[in-house]
Amino acid sequence: METASILIWLAAALAVSEGLALIPALKSNSLFQVIFFCLKAIYNGIKTKEV
């Protein structure tokens, strides 16, 4: 149950990040890019472990 809720939160955060990435001003922000890539890496890592 713990991992399921974590996955849901990560998926939601990733969806929000990808939505915000459409805004050029935020896309040029290096801090935002670091957070986005960290989220994506963590999400992909957990997704591959689950499968």
N, C-alpha and C positions, 0 to 999 in steps of 0.2 A: 504493500500500500504506500509506503514511503517513496519508493522509486517512481511509482505511478504519478504521485502528486508533483514530484520534482520534474518529471518529464513534461507534465502539463504546464508547469510554470515556465520551463525552458522554451517549450513550443510557443507559448504566448509571448514571451520576451523576444523570441526570434522573429515572430510574425510582426510585432511592433517595430523591431529594428529594421526589418526589410521594408516596412511601410515608410518609416522615417528616412530610409536610404534614398527614397525617391525625391526627397527635398535636397537640392544641390547645396544649400548653405550648410546643412548638417553633414552631408557627404564629404565636404572639404575639411571638416573638423577632425583632426588627427586623433583626439581623445575618443571621439565617437567611433572612429574606425577600429581603434584598439578594443573597445568594449564589444563592438559588433563581431569582430573576428574571434575574440575569446568566447563569446556566447555560441557562435557557430561551431567552434572547435569542440567545446564541451558538449553541445547538443549532438553533433555527429559522433563523438566518442561514446556517449551513452546509447545512442541509437544502434550503433554497431555491436555494442555489448549485449543489448537486449535481444538482437537477432542472433 
